[in-house]
Amino acid sequence: MVTSSVASGKLAVEGGTPVRGPDNPFTRNSPREMGPKALDLVKKVLDSGWTYSMVADFEQVFAEACGTDYAVGVSNCTAANHAVLGALGIGPGDEVVVSAISDYGSIAGIGYQGAKIAFSDVDEHTGKTTAEEMEKVITPRTKAIIAVHFYGQMCEMDPIVELGRKHGVPVIEDVAQTTLGHYKGKTAGSIGDIGTFSFNSSKLLSTNTGGAVTTDNQELAEAVRRFAVDRGAIYLVNQIGAARYHPGPGYNYRMGELEAAVAIANLETLPAQNERRIERGEKLSAELAKIDGLTPPRVSEPGSHLYWMYHVQFDREKFRVGMDEIELAIKAEGLDGMFPMYYLIPHSHHFLENREQDLARLVNARSHVETTFRFSWTYRMTDSDITDIAEVFAKVTDAYRA
Ligand SMILES: Cc1ncc(COP(=O)(O)O)c(C=O)c1O
């Protein structure tokens, strides 16, 4: 029996009929579709017996797609972020500014390099950091600033780039959630000095595991490659032949040839998918904007939000129950999502120095995770998914209105 999509007034959490049940679930981001050329490209790699470099092909097409001179394929975005800091020579005594709201992959490399993590607060609604918040934590020891484009929404990059120039520090864009996003006509990862990307199985461009670094700076691209691909080595040719030296530190963060094949295939279909994600996201936002007490994503520039995830903010004052109860009620109606405390990095990572002081200081970031419900989004959302998601929120907000 297919569960009726017509909601009864009684909440499912109180025994009513859910908007969607297990036999009629909302469309999910997974399973992912592969680009039509994926199998042929994978076969080309396998047929070559590892002699063909699909990674080199990928680096070329990815740099072109992002509008940068160089791209380096790596194993994931956690590695990309680490490699960039290694390439910049960041180490003990240095500080790196990063948004307090992100994935652990944005900060791990700062810790690996022995540098101090300086969290910047965010815009309370969007969850994105701003130049103004970053500037508050910049000190003479700051050696880089990382702008995380969150939920698929680009940061306001003009003031962030200006801030980097003013303090003479490189601007890193963490593009893990926003591949091929645009801001003022420029592509994500081409606006700051360097961009880092994730292609994990949930991401916009998905190769299961994979990532990249983009930049226009040749020296930086070479340093990233040395750190992430060549394990710190340089190759010299002398009278005896080729010799390898390891003058500096490095890791094996290489991208796999098979992942590169899938990345090229999936890159081809990504622009159309992103367009559709935007159209679907905007359609839901128009519905949710009609519900008192909810704020759908505020988008500063049309098309600058790819809706990797969809997020909607609750006005606490308007409800007579806490967000925990609201979360349970939404889930019981069949929409899987959460108020993502784990995105507030000092909240979820207990090993951090100054954790308590950071949590007290990061007022907007705390409020953001406490009031913002986020759920999986996909270009495959149907009209009936959108109608029913709006119905879930209408039902739960009506039941719990103060
Ligand atoms: C903003 C951000 N940065 C970095 C990462 C780490 O990416 P990866 O899983 O490819 O290491 C993620 C992954 O979720 C992310 O969302």
The ligand as an SDF file (V2000), in Angstrom:
LIG
                    3D

 16 16  0  0  0  0  0  0  0  0999 V2000
   33.0510   21.9460    3.2810 C   0  0  0  0  0  0  0  0  0  0  0  0
   33.7590   20.6300    3.2400 C   0  0  0  0  0  0  0  0  0  0  0  0
   35.1150   20.6040    3.2550 N   0  0  0  0  0  0  0  0  0  0  0  0
   35.8030   19.4570    3.2210 C   0  0  0  0  0  0  0  0  0  0  0  0
   35.1530   18.2400    3.1790 C   0  0  0  0  0  0  0  0  0  0  0  0
   35.9580   16.9750    3.1620 C   0  0  0  0  0  0  0  0  0  0  0  0
   35.7640   16.3170    1.9490 O   0  0  0  0  0  0  0  0  0  0  0  0
   36.2870   14.8170    1.7020 P   0  0  0  0  0  0  0  0  0  0  0  0
   35.2080   13.9110    2.2000 O   0  0  0  0  0  0  0  0  0  0  0  0
   36.4170   14.7380    0.2100 O   0  0  0  0  0  0  0  0  0  0  0  0
   37.5600   14.6770    2.3980 O   0  0  0  0  0  0  0  0  0  0  0  0
   33.7630   18.1980    3.1380 C   0  0  0  0  0  0  0  0  0  0  0  0
   33.0600   16.8980    3.1100 C   0  0  0  0  0  0  0  0  0  0  0  0
   31.9270   16.7270    3.4700 O   0  0  0  0  0  0  0  0  0  0  0  0
   33.0290   19.4220    3.1770 C   0  0  0  0  0  0  0  0  0  0  0  0
   31.7090   19.4330    3.1510 O   0  0  0  0  0  0  0  0  0  0  0  0
  1  2  1  0
  2  3  1  0
  2 15  2  0
  3  4  2  0
  4  5  1  0
  5  6  1  0
  5 12  2  0
  6  7  1  0
  7  8  1  0
  8  9  2  0
  8 10  1  0
  8 11  1  0
 12 13  1  0
 12 15  1  0
 13 14  2  0
 15 16  1  0
M  END
$$$$
